Amino acid sequence: MKTVIYLIAFMLFIPIMAQNKFSTQEWQDDLRFFQKTVHADYPFLFKKTTADEFDKAVEKLNIEIPKMQDYEVMVGFARIVALFKYGHTRLGFRESPVPYHKLPLVLYEYSDGVHIQGTHKDYEAVLGAKLIAIEGVPIEKALKAIYPVVPSENDQFFKAYAGLYMVIPEVLHAQGITSELKTTIQLTLEKNGKTFQADINASKEEQAPMRYNMIKPGEDWLEARDQNKTPLYLKNLDDIYYYEYLQEEKTVYIRQSQIQDDPKEDIPTFYKKVFDFVENNEVDKLILDVRLNGGGNNYKNKPVVTGIIEAEKINKPGKLFVIIGRRTFSACQNLVNELDNYTNATFVGEPTSENINFYGDNRRVELPNTKMPLYLSFAWWQDKPQWENGPWTAPHLAVDISFEEYKSNKDPVLQAALSFSDNDFILDPMAHLTKLFMANKPEELMSEAKRMVLDPKYSFFDFESEFNKAGYNLLGNNNEGALFVFEMNTNLFPDSANAWDSLAEGYLKTNNKEKAIEYYTKALKMDPNGKTGENAKTMLKKIKSL
């Protein structure tokens, strides 16, 4: 009997004996097909990467294919597709003809680290544990290794979906996190103040039951959250949307997690009911929660937006709140854009996982030999002028959630909206600071700027870029003011080579070559191999030639 047990234990730890289903030629021909298809039919996707970078990645994979296993080639394709950095443009892992395994875990990155949010019942001991390392590789390094495989629209998209890739042993090996491909992965974990290791066995079986990317506990699957209570944003997840009146706060709370009609009640009917309630009852605030909303049909956004515009009672600063987050994506980004354009919404939570303007609506492209599906976006969605584009919609009021808060059903994001007071919050930081600048109050301006930069509520506001932009807007018309703003930026962000480079340009435009040389030299030393350093090097040569 012991011999059998030892044999089973040994088998769990040996590498997976992968056998290739496809030949080198089939993979290489499929790669060329993919390359030609992109250049012929999707050249507009060369927006965040160039055609040259794409072709170099193709050539690299083409050379490596003869030495690769099928799963390594599949991950190689995923890396190339991810170069486009649009979440809709992706490799179809689920439909891939190449088999792969999964660890029976659900991972989520909270403000205090990556935790095991859900597990199969066989691994109850690791439920809720913080992930420290994978096969000895620190989690920070593992996340960095996984990043090139994920079609990350932005860093929020990666936060939302990296966990899906980190539980695939084939991806872990292809990205160098594990030294070999094997069915059992050793994790270093921390729980209840103790660090320990656990061996988790992967399988090809269907994994955790999910709803809006949140695990649904059941007979075989466990969830780390206390199930005796449910926060509002996780209630009634079988419904696409629902609303609740919070009498004590005189607030109407709505959770909408798709841009689709619920079979029980379509969007126009639901929102008419909501706005009738708002109009006929004592309501001081309306909170629309779309933090789990991954999109749908953006033509269905109209009743939401027009209904809010017409609801004068709550379409006011301090009365209308929209909770956004790392899973606010696709058609819901369109909704967020329209609410930003046409209402007085205050956004609370985390940034969205979609660019403000973006490529969506993909087509399935099936590779001729392997039949592996790739999904390539073709529709450009633009709700804002190009100069207002950005990596995401940032919250006016930044609030994150820790694992302990999640575990105990606390919702600091909703609480921030409920307790919001405009007495101590500045909705438009640059308008506030510009007013101080125009009033010629430099000391108060500097003090306020420093306070706000350090305040976590404004953590997603890009002060450095906004100050830099303001400095350039002043340059030529008010050089003294421009230099003040550039100097302020270097004081607030002393480690930014770009801030020093801009200050150098400001001094050059005012004919102070000595200062320009000093700060260009500083920028070059800080970023010798980057774009800022290259610019500084070029400008130093130009100054010396004058």
Residue pairs with C-beta under 8 A, 6 or more apart in sequence:
12 183
12 184
12 199
12 201
13 182
13 184
13 199
14 182
15 180
15 181
15 182
16 101
16 169
16 181
16 182
16 183
18 69
18 70
18 71
18 181
20 69
20 70
21 70
21 97
21 98
22 70
22 73
22 369
22 370
24 65
24 66
26 369
26 370
27 65
27 68
27 70
27 73
27 369
27 370
28 62
28 65
29 368
29 369
30 367
30 368
30 369
30 370
30 372
31 58
31 61
31 62
31 65
31 77
32 62
33 367
33 368
34 58
34 77
34 80
34 365
34 367
34 374
35 54
35 55
35 58
37 365
37 376
38 45
38 54
38 376
39 51
41 376
42 376
42 377
42 378
43 51
44 359
44 380
45 84
45 86
45 89
45 359
45 376
45 377
46 54
46 84
47 84
47 359
48 83
48 84
48 85
48 86
49 83
49 84
49 85
53 83
54 80
54 83
57 79
57 80
57 83
58 80
61 73
61 76
61 77
61 79
61 80
64 76
65 73
65 76
68 76
69 181
70 98
71 98
71 99
71 100
71 170
71 173
71 174
71 181
72 170
72 173
72 174
73 98
74 91
74 93
74 96
74 98
74 100
74 170
74 372
75 149
75 170
75 171
75 174
75 175
76 174
77 91
77 372
77 374
78 90
78 91
78 93
78 149
78 151
79 148
79 149
81 89
81 90
81 91
81 151
81 374
82 90
82 148
82 149
82 150
82 151
82 152
84 151
84 359
84 377
85 151
85 152
85 153
85 154
86 151
86 153
86 355
86 358
86 359
86 360
86 377
87 151
87 152
87 153
87 157
87 329
87 330
87 353
87 354
88 151
88 330
88 358
88 359
88 360
88 361
88 362
88 375
88 377
89 151
89 359
89 362
89 375
89 376
89 377
90 151
90 362
90 374
90 375
91 151
91 372
91 373
91 374
91 375
92 364
92 372
92 373
92 374
92 375
93 100
93 168
95 373
96 372
96 373
97 370
97 371
97 372
98 370
98 372
99 204
100 168
100 169
100 170
100 171
100 204
101 168
101 169
101 170
101 183
101 202
101 203
101 204
102 167
102 168
102 202
102 203
102 204
102 205
102 207
103 167
103 168
103 169
103 185
103 200
103 201
103 202
104 119
104 120
104 122
104 123
104 200
104 201
104 202
104 203
104 207
104 208
105 116
105 118
105 119
105 120
105 123
105 126
105 167
105 200
106 116
106 117
106 118
106 119
106 163
106 208
106 210
106 215
107 114
107 115
107 116
107 117
107 131
107 162
107 163
107 166
107 167
108 114
108 115
108 117
108 163
108 406
109 115
109 159
109 162
109 163
110 400
110 401
110 402
110 403
110 406
111 400
111 401
111 402
112 130
112 402
112 403
112 404
113 130
113 131
113 139
113 403
114 130
114 131
114 139
114 143
114 163
115 128
115 129
115 130
115 131
115 224
115 403
116 126
116 127
116 128
116 129
116 131
116 189
116 224
117 128
117 215
117 223
117 224
117 225
117 406
118 127
118 208
118 215
118 217
118 221
118 222
118 223
118 224
119 126
119 127
119 221
119 222
120 208
120 220
120 221
120 222
121 219
121 220
121 221
121 222
123 198
123 200
124 222
125 198
126 187
126 189
126 191
126 198
126 200
127 222
127 223
127 224
128 191
128 224
128 403
128 407
129 189
129 190
129 191
129 198
130 189
130 190
130 191
130 403
131 139
131 187
131 188
131 189
132 138
132 139
132 187
132 188
132 189
132 190
132 195
133 139
133 142
133 187
133 188
134 142
134 166
134 172
134 177
134 178
134 185
134 186
134 187
134 188
135 172
135 177
135 178
135 179
135 185
135 186
136 186
136 188
137 145
137 177
142 166
142 172
142 177
143 158
143 162
143 166
145 175
145 176
145 177
146 162
146 165
146 166
146 171
146 175
146 177
147 158
147 162
148 175
149 165
149 171
149 174
149 175
150 157
150 158
150 161
150 162
150 165
151 157
152 158
152 161
153 329
153 353
153 354
153 355
153 358
153 391
154 351
154 353
154 354
154 355
154 391
154 392
155 391
156 325
156 326
156 350
156 351
156 352
156 353
156 392
157 326
157 329
157 353
157 354
159 326
159 353
160 213
160 326
160 327
160 329
160 353
165 171
166 172
167 202
167 207
168 202
169 178
169 181
169 182
169 183
169 185
169 202
170 181
172 178
172 185
173 179
173 180
173 181
178 185
183 201
183 202
183 203
184 199
184 200
184 201
184 202
185 199
185 200
185 202
186 197
186 198
186 199
186 200
187 197
187 198
187 199
187 200
188 195
188 196
188 197
189 195
189 196
189 197
189 198
190 196
208 215
208 216
208 221
209 215
209 216
209 218
209 221
210 216
211 237
211 238
212 237
212 257
212 258
212 292
212 293
212 294
212 327
213 292
213 294
213 327
214 234
214 237
214 292
215 221
215 223
216 223
216 237
217 223
217 227
224 403
224 406
224 407
225 234
225 406
225 407
225 409
226 407
226 408
226 409
229 409
230 409
231 409
231 410
231 411
231 414
232 244
232 253
232 255
232 289
232 411
232 414
233 255
233 289
233 291
233 292
233 323
233 411
233 414
235 242
235 244
235 255
236 242
236 255
237 257
239 262
239 264
240 256
240 257
240 258
240 260
240 261
240 262
241 254
241 255
241 256
241 257
241 258
241 262
241 267
241 270
242 254
242 255
243 252
243 253
243 254
243 255
243 270
243 274
243 277
244 252
244 253
245 251
245 252
245 253
245 277
245 281
245 283
246 252
246 253
246 418
249 284
249 285
249 418
250 282
250 283
250 284
250 285
251 283
251 284
251 285
251 286
251 287
251 418
252 274
252 277
252 278
252 283
252 285
252 286
252 287
252 314
253 287
253 289
253 414
254 274
254 286
254 287
254 288
254 289
255 289
255 292
256 288
256 289
256 290
256 293
256 304
257 290
257 292
257 293
257 294
258 293
258 294
258 295
258 296
259 293
259 295
259 296
259 297
259 298
259 300
259 301
259 330
259 331
259 332
259 334
259 335
260 296
260 297
260 300
261 267
261 300
262 270
265 273
267 300
267 303
267 304
268 303
271 303
271 304
271 307
272 303
272 307
274 307
275 307
275 310
275 311
277 283
278 286
278 311
278 313
278 314
279 311
279 313
283 313
283 314
284 314
284 319
285 314
285 319
285 320
285 321
285 417
285 418
286 308
286 311
286 314
286 319
286 320
286 321
287 321
287 322
287 323
287 414
287 417
287 418
288 304
288 308
288 320
288 321
288 322
288 323
288 339
288 345
289 322
289 323
289 414
290 322
290 323
290 324
290 328
290 332
290 335
290 336
291 323
291 324
291 325
291 326
291 327
291 328
291 349
291 350
291 413
292 325
292 327
293 327
293 328
293 329
293 332
293 335
294 327
294 328
294 329
294 330
294 332
295 329
295 330
295 331
295 332
295 333
295 360
296 330
296 331
296 332
297 331
298 330
298 331
298 334
298 335
298 381
300 331
301 331
301 334
301 335
301 338
304 335
304 339
305 335
305 338
305 339
305 342
305 343
308 314
308 315
308 320
308 339
308 343
308 345
309 315
309 342
309 343
313 319
314 320
315 343
315 344
316 344
317 344
317 346
317 422
317 427
318 346
318 420
318 421
318 422
319 344
320 343
320 344
320 345
320 346
321 345
321 346
321 347
321 348
321 417
321 420
322 336
322 339
322 345
322 346
322 347
322 348
323 347
323 348
323 349
323 413
323 414
323 417
324 336
324 347
324 348
324 349
324 350
324 351
324 352
324 393
324 395
325 349
325 350
325 352
325 413
326 350
326 351
326 352
326 353
327 353
328 336
328 352
328 353
328 354
328 393
329 352
329 353
329 354
330 354
330 360
331 360
332 352
332 354
333 352
333 354
333 355
333 356
333 358
333 381
333 393
334 381
334 383
336 347
336 352
336 393
337 356
337 383
337 384
337 393
338 383
339 345
340 347
340 384
340 393
341 383
341 384
346 396
346 397
346 417
346 420
346 427
347 393
347 394
347 395
347 396
347 397
348 395
348 396
348 397
348 399
348 413
348 416
348 417
348 420
349 395
349 397
349 398
349 399
349 413
350 395
350 398
350 399
350 400
350 460
351 391
351 392
351 393
351 394
351 395
351 460
352 392
352 393
353 392
354 392
355 389
355 390
355 391
355 392
356 383
356 384
356 388
356 389
356 390
356 391
356 392
356 393
357 380
357 381
357 382
357 383
357 384
357 386
357 389
358 380
358 381
359 377
359 378
359 379
359 380
359 381
360 377
360 379
360 381
361 377
361 378
361 379
362 375
362 376
362 377
362 378
363 375
363 376
363 378
364 373
364 374
364 375
365 373
365 374
365 375
365 376
366 372
366 373
366 374
367 373
367 374
382 389
394 460
394 461
394 462
395 460
396 425
396 427
397 416
397 417
397 420
397 425
397 457
398 456
398 457
398 458
398 459
398 460
399 412
399 413
399 416
399 457
400 412
401 410
401 411
401 412
401 413
405 411
405 412
425 457
426 432
426 452
429 452
429 458
429 461
429 463
429 466
430 466
430 470
432 448
433 445
433 448
433 449
433 452
434 470
436 444
436 445
436 448
437 445
437 481
437 485
442 484
445 488
446 488
446 491
449 463
449 467
449 488
449 492
450 492
452 458
452 461
452 463
453 463
453 492
463 492
463 493
464 489
464 492
464 493
464 496
464 498
464 499
467 485
467 486
467 488
467 489
467 492
468 486
468 489
468 498
468 499
468 502
470 485
471 482
471 483
471 485
471 486
471 489
471 502
471 506
472 482
472 502
474 481
474 482
474 485
475 482
475 505
475 506
475 509
476 482
476 509
479 506
479 509
479 510
482 506
482 509
483 503
483 506
483 507
483 510
486 499
486 502
486 503
486 506
487 503
489 496
489 499
489 502
489 503
490 496
490 499
490 500
490 503
493 499
495 526
497 523
497 526
497 527
497 530
497 532
497 533
497 536
498 523
498 527
498 532
500 519
500 520
500 522
500 523
500 526
501 519
501 520
501 523
501 532
501 535
501 536
503 519
504 515
504 516
504 517
504 518
504 519
504 520
504 522
504 523
504 536
504 539
505 516
505 539
507 513
507 515
507 516
507 519
508 516
508 539
508 543
513 543
513 546
516 539
516 543
517 540
517 543
520 536
520 539
520 540
520 543
521 536
521 540
523 532
523 533
523 535
523 536
524 533
524 536
524 537
524 540
526 532
526 533
527 533
527 536
